[in-house]
Amino acid sequence: MSSSPSRPCAGRVAVVTGAGSGIGRATAVALAEAGAHVLGVGRRKEALEETARAHAGIASLPLDICEEGAVDRWGRLDVPVNNAGATALMPLAETDRSVIAKLFEPNVTAPSLLAHAALPHLREVSGSIVNVSSTYGHRPLAGGAHYAATKSALEQLTRSWALELARDGVRVNAIAPGPTETGVLAAAGLTGEAIDEVRSYERERIPTGRLGAPRDVADRILRLADPQGTHLTGQVLTIDGGLELS
């Protein structure tokens, strides 16, 4: 299928989980601007509808990401983007079995099930899986070890799937954002004051002196999804303003 440099995903179909806000919304818009038909998936109906209003190429499907139903919408799928996930700060002394399960279900199990359901389509079109990890998928996070562990698991899934599927023409890569201006901390239950403290602390540690913007991450996801990148697979690209160097 032909495409132009300005619309590298023309005619292709993408599913973006967690598309109601932040990185997911920015990614849905970036893919649609690149010519893709995008299905934004998530739990929040109104937020997804707002994302869909941002571009005519985006449709929305309110759905728990741990359920099935997104893959066969248009009978074709070129790019599943596993963006949705959960965050929780939980020191070892406060370990809670239910919190561990709530982290692993959306961060590891759901991406696995979406990739599994998408695989027959991806093999037909030499598609590309993009997983959204975190800089804490490969660096320690005191007080948030279980969250970091889920992202580390996702990065290992990325590498292993890439090796497994390379001969099928299916590429698998991941993006690992650092602290980014999204609502993830609020969703994790932190107060406004606590969020301000965390963001200030993060900003001081980032060499570029700022938090990431959702579009910073979305633009790199678009590059990983570009069908012209046929030799790029098994990679985890960190976008964190140099935080992992500090």
C-alpha positions in Angstrom: 0.0 0.0 0.0 1.5 3.3 -1.1 2.0 6.3 1.2 3.5 9.7 1.1 6.2 11.1 3.4 3.6 13.4 5.0 1.1 10.5 5.4 3.3 7.4 6.1 0.3 5.5 7.5 -2.2 6.2 4.8 -4.8 3.5 4.5 -3.6 1.7 7.5 -5.5 0.8 10.7 -4.4 1.4 14.2 -5.8 0.6 17.6 -4.7 2.9 20.5 -5.6 1.9 24.0 -5.9 4.5 26.7 -6.8 7.0 24.0 -8.9 9.2 26.2 -6.1 11.5 27.3 -2.4 12.2 27.5 -0.1 10.1 25.4 -2.9 8.0 24.1 -4.9 10.9 22.8 -1.7 12.5 21.2 -0.8 9.2 19.6 -4.3 8.7 18.1 -4.2 12.2 16.6 -0.6 11.8 15.3 -1.5 8.5 13.6 -4.7 10.0 12.1 -2.8 13.0 10.8 -0.4 10.5 9.2 -3.3 8.9 7.3 -4.3 6.0 9.5 -7.8 5.0 10.5 -7.6 5.0 14.3 -9.7 3.3 16.8 -9.3 4.8 20.3 -10.1 2.4 23.1 -10.6 3.1 26.8 -13.0 3.1 29.6 -14.1 6.7 29.6 -16.7 7.3 26.9 -16.8 11.1 27.1 -13.0 11.4 27.0 -12.8 9.1 24.0 -15.4 11.1 22.2 -13.3 14.2 22.8 -10.3 12.5 21.3 -12.4 11.5 18.3 -13.5 15.1 17.8 -9.9 16.0 17.4 -9.6 14.3 13.9 -12.0 12.8 11.5 -9.8 9.7 11.2 -10.4 8.7 14.8 -13.3 6.5 16.0 -13.9 5.6 19.6 -14.8 2.4 21.4 -15.5 2.6 25.1 -14.2 -0.7 26.4 -12.2 -2.1 29.3 -8.8 -2.8 27.8 -8.8 -6.2 29.5 -11.8 -7.2 27.4 -11.9 -8.3 23.7 -13.6 -6.5 20.8 -11.3 -3.9 19.3 -9.3 -5.9 16.9 -11.9 -6.8 14.2 -13.6 -3.4 14.0 -12.5 -2.8 10.3 -11.4 -6.3 9.4 -7.8 -5.2 9.3 -5.2 -4.1 11.8 -1.7 -2.8 11.1 -0.6 -1.2 14.3 -1.9 -1.9 17.9 -0.5 0.6 20.3 -0.5 -0.7 23.9 -0.6 2.6 25.7 -3.2 2.1 28.5 -2.0 1.1 31.9 -2.1 1.7 35.6 0.3 3.4 38.0 0.6 3.0 41.8 3.2 3.9 44.3 3.5 1.1 46.9 6.5 0.7 49.2 7.4 -2.8 50.1 6.2 -2.2 53.6 2.7 -1.5 52.2 2.5 -4.4 49.8 -1.0 -5.3 48.9 -1.9 -8.3 46.8 -4.9 -6.5 45.1 -2.7 -3.6 44.1 -0.2 -5.9 42.5 -2.9 -7.6 40.5 -4.4 -4.2 39.5 -1.0 -3.3 38.1 -0.2 -6.5 36.2 -3.6 -6.9 34.7 -3.6 -3.7 32.5 0.2 -3.3 32.2 1.1 -6.9 31.2 -1.9 -9.1 30.7 -4.0 -6.7 28.6 -1.2 -5.8 26.2 -0.5 -9.5 25.8 -4.1 -10.3 25.0 -4.4 -7.5 22.5 -1.2 -8.5 20.7 -2.5 -12.1 20.6 -5.8 -11.1 19.1 -4.1 -8.8 16.6 -1.5 -11.4 15.4 -3.5 -13.0 12.5 -4.1 -9.5 11.1 -0.5 -8.4 11.7 0.9 -11.4 9.9 -1.2 -10.7 6.8 -0.1 -7.1 6.5 3.5 -7.2 8.0 2.2 -5.0 10.9 3.9 -3.5 13.9 3.2 -3.6 17.6 4.2 -0.6 19.7 4.2 -1.0 23.5 4.4 2.0 25.8 6.7 1.3 28.7 8.4 3.8 31.0 11.9 4.9 31.8 11.3 3.0 35.0 11.0 -0.2 33.0 14.8 -0.3 33.1 15.8 1.8 36.1 14.8 1.5 39.7 11.8 3.3 41.3 12.0 3.4 45.1 8.5 3.1 46.4 7.1 2.0 43.1 8.8 -1.3 42.5 5.8 -3.2 41.3 4.8 -0.6 38.8 8.4 -0.6 37.5 8.3 -4.4 37.4 5.3 -4.4 35.1 7.0 -2.0 32.7 10.2 -4.2 32.8 8.0 -7.1 31.9 6.5 -5.2 29.0 10.0 -4.4 27.7 11.0 -8.1 27.8 7.7 -9.0 26.1 8.7 -6.5 23.4 12.1 -8.1 22.8 10.9 -11.6 22.9 7.9 -11.0 20.6 10.2 -9.2 18.2 12.5 -12.2 18.0 9.6 -14.6 17.8 7.7 -12.7 15.0 10.6 -11.4 12.9 10.3 -14.1 10.3 6.6 -13.4 10.0 7.4 -9.8 9.0 5.9 -8.4 12.2 7.9 -5.8 14.1 7.6 -5.1 17.8 9.1 -2.1 19.5 8.5 0.0 22.6 8.7 3.6 23.7 9.7 4.4 27.3 8.6 7.9 28.3 10.0 9.6 31.3 7.9 11.9 33.5 5.3 13.4 31.1 2.6 16.0 31.5 -0.4 13.7 31.8 -3.1 12.9 34.4 -1.5 9.6 35.4 -0.6 10.7 39.0 -4.1 12.0 39.6 -5.4 8.7 38.3 -3.1 7.0 40.8 -4.9 8.8 43.6 -2.3 11.5 44.5 -3.5 14.8 45.8 -2.9 18.0 44.0 -0.2 19.0 46.5 1.5 15.6 46.2 1.4 15.8 42.4 3.1 19.3 42.5 5.8 17.9 44.8 6.5 14.9 42.6 6.5 17.0 39.4 8.9 19.6 40.9 11.2 16.8 42.1 11.1 15.2 38.6 11.7 18.4 36.8 14.8 19.1 38.9 16.3 15.7 37.9 15.7 15.9 34.2 18.7 17.4 32.3 16.5 19.2 29.8 14.8 20.9 32.7 11.2 20.1 31.7 8.7 17.3 31.7 7.8 15.6 28.5 4.8 16.5 26.5 2.4 13.8 25.2 3.2 14.9 21.6 6.9 14.3 22.2 6.1 10.6 22.8 3.4 10.4 20.2 5.8 11.6 17.4 8.3 8.8 18.3 5.5 6.2 18.4 4.6 7.3 14.9 8.1 6.7 13.8 8.2 3.2 15.3 4.9 2.5 13.5 6.1 3.8 10.1 5.8 0.9 7.7 9.0 2.0 6.0 11.0 1.1 9.1 11.2 -2.6 8.1 14.6 -3.2 9.8 13.6 -1.7 13.2 12.4 -4.2 15.7 13.0 -5.3 19.3 14.0 -1.8 20.4 13.0 0.2 23.5 13.4 3.9 22.8 13.6 6.1 25.9 12.1 9.6 25.7 12.9 11.2 29.1 14.9 14.3 28.6 18.1 12.5 29.6 16.8 11.4 33.0 18.2 7.9 32.6 21.7 9.4 32.3 21.5 11.2 35.7 
